Each structure stands twice: as structure tokens, then as C-alpha cells.
Amino acid sequence: MGNSFIDLNLTNIWQSWFKFKKGKRKTKELEIFTYYLERNLRALHFELNTNQFKHSKYKKFIVTDNKRREIRVAGIRDRVVHRLLYEYLYKIYDKTFIYDLWSCREDKGLLGVVERTQKFLSKYPKFFVWRADIKKFFNNVDQQTLLKILFLRVKDIKATNILKEIIASYSSSAQEREGLPRKGIPIGNLTSQIFANIYLNELDRFVKHIIKPQAYLRYGDDFIIISENLYQLKQNRTEIIEFLKERLQLEINPKNDIIIKTKWGLKFLGVWIFPKGRKLNKRNWQRAKIKLNHRNVSCYAGLVKQHSKRKRIKEFNWIILEKLNQ
């Protein structure tokens, strides 16, 4: 499968356009691109097939949800290419991922990983769990390391050229200002989701095949490891920290580097998870109430109703009715 060729025919580019466009709100940029759609897609087809595709500059803006983050948004033509490349990489890599990778995969997701975490805590109530995440993961992905990992499976020359162009298109404000080596992948890109899974697949394989704990799962750059022996878990933690540093140039976030008994439960992905129950934390409850709209109601409803008490569910149902009647 590593020798698969990327499909750059015009039909596939049109399909990538339709997948990109689905659910997008109308903007002036989208209207202009759509007005000249056939011309734009034919030009993209020519550029991709003649190795002349150049990624445009990103629009930058800051979001402050629970923390300050710089988001990069690519132009529409670039995002059509992102969609095309995402589909290509997904077919190659998804079968290589471990079962307990829960982010950005079909039939997985946030609700699934929360339920799986509770299942592990319930199955091993007398064991210990290490909960951790990566420090500023998207900013610290080493671009050359990412390319080396990708090129182990991606051999098609057209695909490698597109990968090089998209990955090199990003550099942080500090890197641009100070002329530092380029690191990082943009949070806003669809390709960054699959890049993250591919990059951290190295960690997953190391944990599953070398460390071999009782349980391990990952969602994005958040993960847990469960072990029967506290001393062994601490040893495993040291080995994994060393692996991340040497192999992937990454560090553990000290704020979320926690080892506790599984029976105590843990805060993971915005939910308090216990062996016999779950509870949505206050910040995510407030976020659900504020951000609820017609498009995301099913997503938030599933999250709240799975992790909340009857009184909160009743309150949320009233909020839904008010929002939908506005």
C-alpha cells in the first residue's frame, strides 16, 4: 500500500472540492472561488500534475478558549488540496494505527474514547494510571522528522512533492521573525489531523510493542497508560519521555503529567471519568451552553447527556428548545 499513487485526475479534484465545501458557511472568498470554479479546479489540476503547485500564505488569528492559540487558515484552493491529500493518506495509514487511537478516525471520536477510558478504569480498579499530554504539540512537530516518517510509506513522487510543499508552508511567527529552523504544523489544517496521528503513531507502536502496559489509549496528543505496578509505571514514564525527546523531539506537558490510582478516577479530555461513572467538568458545561447552535446541537447533546446528571440534562434540553426557536 506504501507504493500507492495519489489520484490527481480532474474527477478526484472535483470530489475533493465537494467534500471540502460540505457544511461550509458562505463567505465572499467562497463565492468568488465558486463563481470561477471550473477555471480554478482546472488550474489546480494542471499545477498538481506538473509539480507547480505552491501553497499560499495563511491568514492568522488568535483564539482564547481555555488557552491562547494562534490559528492559521489556508485559502480555499489550498484546502481543496488538503482534503485530497487527507483522503490519500488516510487510506494508506489508518490500517497501520493501533485500535486505541481515537482521534480523527471513522467510528471513533471523543465519546468513544471517554467510554473506553472508563472501561479500562473499571477493568483495572486496583492498578495505576499515568495521564499525560504533549507540550505544545502542534508547534513542536519537527518537519524533517515528519517527512522522514511519511516517506517510509509514501513513495509516489507527486505525493511527496505535495507533502513537502504543504509541510514547508508553515512556520510560527517567532521562526519567521528570528529566522529559526521551521517547526510545527498549523492547527487549522485538515492535513494536520492526519499528520498528528502519523507522527504520534511512532509513540503508539513503541508503547504497544516495547512497553506493553495493561492498557493504553490516545486521543490527539493526550494519552493514558495503565499498569499494575507503580514502580514499573514510573520506569515506563521515564522510557517514554526519553523516546519522545530522542525520536520525535517532543516533551511531556508538566501540567498534565500525573500518576494516580485508577480507582480515584481522573480528569481526561474535559470529563471526570471514574470506574463507575462520568461527569462533564464545569468549563465544558459552560462552553456547551454558550457555543450551542443549529449545526452542533447533536454533538453537544450527545456529550452532555452521556456525562451529566438528570438535572443538568433537563436544563440542557430547555436550552436546546430556546436556541432552535430563535
C-alpha positions in Angstrom: 0.0 0.0 0.0 3.0 2.3 0.6 3.6 2.4 -3.2 0.0 3.7 -3.9 -0.2 6.5 -6.4 -2.0 9.7 -5.5 -5.1 10.2 -7.7 -4.7 13.7 -9.2 -7.2 13.4 -12.1 -9.7 16.1 -12.5 -12.6 13.9 -11.3 -10.9 13.3 -7.9 -10.1 17.0 -7.5 -13.8 17.8 -8.1 -14.7 15.2 -5.4 -12.3 16.8 -3.0 -13.9 20.2 -3.7 -17.4 18.8 -2.9 -16.1 17.2 0.3 -14.4 20.5 1.3 -17.5 22.6 0.5 -19.9 20.4 2.5 -21.1 22.3 5.6 -19.0 25.4 4.9 -20.7 28.7 5.6 -20.9 31.3 2.8 -18.1 33.8 2.6 -17.0 36.2 0.0 -13.9 34.1 -0.7 -16.1 31.0 -1.2 -18.5 32.9 -3.5 -15.7 34.2 -5.7 -14.0 30.8 -5.9 -17.3 29.1 -6.8 -18.0 31.7 -9.5 -14.8 30.7 -11.3 -15.0 27.1 -10.1 -14.2 25.2 -13.3 -11.3 27.6 -14.1 -9.9 27.2 -10.6 -10.1 23.4 -10.4 -8.6 23.0 -13.9 -5.7 25.3 -12.9 -5.2 23.3 -9.7 -5.3 20.0 -11.8 -2.5 21.4 -14.0 -0.3 22.7 -11.2 -0.5 19.5 -9.2 0.3 17.3 -12.1 3.2 19.4 -13.3 4.7 20.0 -9.9 4.0 23.7 -10.0 1.6 23.8 -7.0 2.6 26.4 -4.5 0.8 26.8 -1.1 -0.4 30.4 -0.5 0.1 32.3 2.8 -2.1 31.6 5.8 -4.4 34.0 7.4 -3.6 34.3 11.1 -5.9 34.9 14.1 -5.8 34.3 17.8 -8.4 32.3 19.8 -8.6 32.3 23.6 -10.8 29.4 24.7 -9.2 27.8 27.7 -5.8 29.0 26.4 -4.3 31.4 23.9 -3.7 29.8 20.5 -2.7 31.0 17.1 -4.8 29.6 14.3 -3.8 29.5 10.7 -6.4 29.4 7.9 -5.3 28.5 4.4 -7.0 29.7 1.2 -9.8 27.7 -0.5 -7.6 26.2 -3.3 -5.1 25.0 -0.7 -7.8 23.5 1.4 -9.1 21.5 -1.6 -5.6 20.1 -1.9 -5.6 19.4 1.9 -8.8 17.4 1.5 -7.4 15.4 -1.4 -4.1 14.6 0.5 -6.0 13.7 3.7 -8.1 11.1 1.8 -4.9 9.7 0.2 -3.0 9.4 3.5 -6.0 8.0 5.4 -6.2 5.0 3.0 -2.6 4.3 3.5 -2.2 4.8 7.2 -5.4 4.1 9.0 -4.9 0.3 8.9 -1.4 0.8 10.5 -2.8 2.6 13.5 -3.5 0.8 16.8 -7.1 0.1 17.8 -6.9 2.6 20.7 -6.1 5.7 18.7 -9.4 7.5 18.9 -8.9 10.9 17.2 -9.9 11.8 13.6 -10.9 8.3 12.6 -14.1 6.8 11.3 -16.3 5.2 14.0 -14.1 6.7 16.8 -14.2 10.1 18.4 -14.5 11.9 21.8 -17.5 10.0 23.2 -15.9 6.7 22.2 -12.5 7.4 23.9 -14.3 8.6 27.1 -16.3 5.3 27.2 -13.1 3.3 26.5 -11.2 5.1 29.3 -14.0 4.3 31.8 -13.9 0.7 30.7 -10.2 0.5 31.4 -10.6 2.1 34.8 -13.4 -0.3 35.7 -11.4 -3.3 34.4 -8.3 -2.4 36.4 -9.6 -0.8 39.7 -6.5 -1.6 41.7 -3.9 -0.5 39.2 -2.2 2.8 38.5 -2.8 5.2 35.6 -0.4 7.8 34.0 -2.3 10.6 32.3 -0.2 12.9 30.1 -0.1 15.1 27.0 2.5 16.7 24.8 3.8 20.2 25.5 2.6 22.5 22.6 2.4 19.5 20.3 1.4 21.3 17.0 4.1 23.9 17.5 6.9 21.4 18.1 6.4 18.8 15.4 9.8 18.6 13.7 9.1 19.0 10.0 12.1 17.0 8.8 11.2 14.1 11.1 7.6 14.1 9.9 8.8 13.9 6.3 11.1 11.0 7.1 8.3 9.1 8.7 5.9 9.9 5.8 8.4 8.8 3.2 8.8 5.4 4.7 5.4 4.6 3.2 4.7 7.3 0.7 6.8 6.6 -2.4 4.8 8.4 -5.2 6.8 11.3 -6.4 3.8 13.6 -6.9 2.5 12.9 -3.4 5.9 13.5 -1.9 6.2 16.9 -3.7 2.8 18.0 -2.4 3.7 16.8 1.2 6.9 18.8 1.1 5.1 21.9 -0.1 2.3 21.8 2.5 4.6 21.0 5.4 7.1 23.7 4.4 4.2 26.2 4.1 4.0 26.6 7.8 6.4 28.4 10.2 5.5 30.1 13.5 5.6 33.9 14.0 8.8 33.6 16.1 10.5 31.4 13.5 9.6 33.9 10.7 10.8 36.8 12.9 14.1 35.3 14.1 15.0 33.1 11.1 14.9 29.9 13.2 14.5 26.3 11.7 10.9 25.6 10.7 9.0 23.5 13.2 5.3 22.8 13.7 2.1 22.2 11.7 -0.8 24.6 11.6 -3.7 23.8 14.0 -6.3 24.9 11.4 -5.3 22.5 8.6 -7.2 19.2 7.9 -3.9 17.7 7.0 -2.5 18.4 10.4 -5.0 16.0 11.9 -3.7 13.1 9.9 -0.1 14.3 10.3 -0.6 14.3 14.1 -1.8 10.7 14.0 1.0 9.6 11.8 3.7 11.4 13.8 2.5 10.0 17.2 1.9 6.5 15.7 5.6 6.2 16.4 4.8 6.6 20.1 1.8 4.3 19.9 3.9 1.5 18.4 6.7 2.0 21.0 4.2 1.8 23.9 2.3 -1.2 22.5 5.3 -3.3 21.3 8.1 -2.3 23.7 6.5 -1.0 26.9 3.4 -3.4 26.7 1.3 -2.0 29.5 -2.0 -3.4 30.7 -3.9 -0.6 28.8 -3.0 2.4 26.6 -5.0 4.8 24.5 -4.5 8.1 22.8 -6.7 11.0 21.6 -4.8 13.7 19.8 -1.7 14.3 21.9 -3.5 13.2 25.1 -2.9 9.6 26.3 -3.2 7.3 29.3 -1.2 4.2 30.3 -2.4 1.8 33.0 0.0 -0.6 34.8 -0.4 -3.0 37.8 2.9 -1.9 39.3 3.6 1.7 40.3 7.4 1.3 40.1 7.1 -0.2 36.6 4.8 2.6 35.5 7.3 5.2 36.7 10.1 3.4 34.8 7.9 3.3 31.7 7.2 7.0 32.1 11.0 7.7 32.0 11.5 5.5 28.9 8.6 7.2 27.1 9.9 10.7 27.9 13.3 9.7 26.6 11.8 8.2 23.4 9.7 11.3 22.7 12.7 13.6 23.1 15.1 11.5 21.0 12.8 10.1 18.4 10.2 12.9 18.0 11.8 16.0 19.6 8.8 16.3 21.9 8.3 16.9 25.6 5.6 15.9 28.1 3.5 18.8 29.4 4.4 19.1 33.1 1.0 20.5 34.0 -0.8 17.2 33.0 1.9 14.7 34.0 0.0 12.8 36.6 0.2 9.2 38.1 -2.7 8.1 40.3 -4.7 5.0 41.3 -7.3 4.1 38.8 -10.0 3.8 41.5 -9.7 7.5 42.1 -10.7 8.4 38.6 -9.2 11.1 36.5 -9.9 14.3 34.6 -9.3 13.5 30.9 -10.4 15.3 27.8 -12.7 17.7 29.7 -14.5 14.9 31.5 -14.1 13.5 35.0 -14.0 9.7 34.5 -14.4 7.2 37.3 -14.6 3.3 37.2 -18.4 3.6 37.6 -19.4 7.0 36.3 -18.5 10.2 34.4 -19.1 13.9 34.9 -18.7 16.8 32.5 -16.5 19.4 34.0 -17.8 22.9 34.7 -15.8 24.6 32.0 -17.0 22.3 29.2 -20.6 22.6 30.5 -20.4 26.4 30.2 -18.8 26.1 26.8 -21.6 23.8 25.6 -24.2 26.3 26.7 -22.5 29.2 25.0 -21.5 27.6 21.7 -24.6 25.5 21.1 -26.2 26.2 17.7 -28.2 24.5 15.0 -25.2 22.9 13.4 -23.6 21.4 16.5 -26.6 20.5 18.6 -26.3 16.8 18.1 -22.6 16.7 19.1 -23.1 18.7 22.3 -26.3 16.8 23.2 -24.5 13.5 23.0 -21.7 14.8 25.2 -23.9 16.4 27.8 -26.4 13.5 28.1 -23.7 10.9 28.4 -21.8 12.7 31.1 -24.3 14.7 33.2 -26.9 14.2 35.9 -30.6 14.3 35.2 -31.0 18.0 36.4 -28.3 19.2 34.1 -29.7 17.2 31.1 -33.1 18.8 31.8 -31.6 22.3 31.8 -29.7 21.5 28.6 -32.9 20.3 26.9 -34.6 23.7 27.7 -31.5 25.5 26.2 -31.9 23.5 23.0 -35.5 24.4 22.7 -34.7 28.1 23.2 -31.8 28.1 20.7 -33.9 26.2 18.0 -36.8 28.6 18.4 -34.7 31.8 17.9 
